[in-house]
Amino acid sequence: MKLYWLYFKNHVKVMMEYRGDFFIGMGSVILQQFTAIFFVGVVFQHIDDINGWGFYEILFIYGIAMTGRSIHHIFFDNLWTLGWQYIKNGNFDRLLIRPVNPLFQVCAERVQQDGFGQLVIGLIVLSTSITQLGLQWSLLDVFVIAILIISSGFIFVAVNLFFITFSFWMVDSLPIVWATFNLSEFTRYPLTIYHKSIAFLLTWIIPYGFTAFYPATYFIEHSGYKAFALWTPIVALLSCAIAYAFWNRGIRAFTSTGS
C-alpha cells in the first residue's frame, strides 16, 4: 500500500502539471455519460416503461454501472496497454526483473483522470435515482450498496485482466478485450428485456450482469432477483481468482519479443 501510494501521488503530480488537460478529460467523460443518459430520457418521453422497468429504475442501474466502472477506470485502466506498451516493445521484461509483482506494477504505473469524471456522474445519477424512487435507506443498505459497487468494479477488472492476458500469446489482444468490454453496455439495462441466451451469457459466462443489473435488483422490490444480488461479491472474488490464475499462466508462457 505504501508503494502504491508513492506511485499514485507521483502520477497525480504529473497530471496536475497539465491541469487544463486533467479537467477537460474529466469534463469530456461527464459529457459523454450525460449524453447517454439524455438519450435514455428521450426514449422514456415516448414510452412509460421497458418491460416493466421505469426510467429512474434504469437510471439506478446506470448509476451502479458507472460508479463500479469508475473503480476500474481510475486504478486499473493501464491493463488496456499491456500488449502494445509492455509486451510488443519489450517493456514487460523491465517489470520481471524488479522484486515486485508485475501485475501490481502494470496497474500502479497509471492513474486515469477520466475515471474521476465517471465517478462524479455515477454518484450524481445514483443519488438522483434513489431520491426519485423514494428508496428508504438504512446504514445496512449503505454498506450493502458500497460492497456491491466495489464488487462491480472488480468484476470489470477481472474480465479485462482475463482477456488482456491473451497478449502473452498474441502480443496484443486489445481487439478481443475491446469487443468483450463492449458487452457490458447491455447490462446498463435490465437483463430481462433480452433473449435468455444473452442473459445467460452475461450472467454465467462473462458476468457483466453482476456489475449493474443484479446489484440494482437488491433495492428494487419487483425485480425478483434479490438473491442474485447477494452473489455479487462471491462472483467478484471468483472472477478475480480465475483471472489472476490465468495471468500467472500467461507469465509462465511469456517469451520476450524484444524491441
C-alpha positions, 0 to 999 in steps of 0.5 A: 500500500505504501508503494502504491501510494508513492506511485499514485501521488507521483502520477497525480503530480504529473497530471496536475502539471497539465491541469487544463488537460486533467479537467477537460478529460474529466469534463469530456467523460461527464459529457459523454455519460450525460449524453447517454443518459439524455438519450435514455430520457428521450426514449422514456418521453415516448414510452412509460416503461421497458418491460416493466422497468421505469426510467429512474429504475434504469437510471439506478442501474446506470448509476451502479454501472458507472460508479463500479466502472469508475473503480476500474477506470481510475486504478486499473485502466493501464491493463488496456496497454499491456500488449502494445506498451509492455509486451510488443516493445519489450517493456514487460521484461523491465517489470520481471526483473524488479522484486515486485509483482508485475501485475501490481506494477502494470496497474500502479504505473497509471492513474486515469483522470477520466475515471474521476469524471465517471465517478462524479456522474455515477454518484450524481445519477445514483443519488438522483435515482434513489431520491426519485424512487423514494428508496428508504435507506438504512446504514445496512443498505449503505454498506450493502450498496458500497460492497456491491459497487466495489464488487462491480468494479472488480468484476470489470477488472477481472474480465479485462485482466482475463482477456488482456492476458491473451497478449502473452500469446498474441502480443496484443489482444486489445481487439478481443478485450475491446469487443468483450468490454463492449458487452457490458453496455447491455447490462446498463439495462435490465437483463430481462428485456433480452433473449435468455441466451444473452442473459445467460451469457452475461450472467454465467459466462462473462458476468457483466450482469453482476456489475449493474443489473443484479446489484440494482435488483437488491433495492428494487422490490419487483425485480425478483432477483434479490438473491442474485444480488447477494452473489455479487461479491462471491462472483467478484472474488471468483472472477478475480481468482480465475483471472489472476490464475490465468495471468500467472499462466500467461507469465509462465508462457511469456517469451520476450519479443524484444524491441 
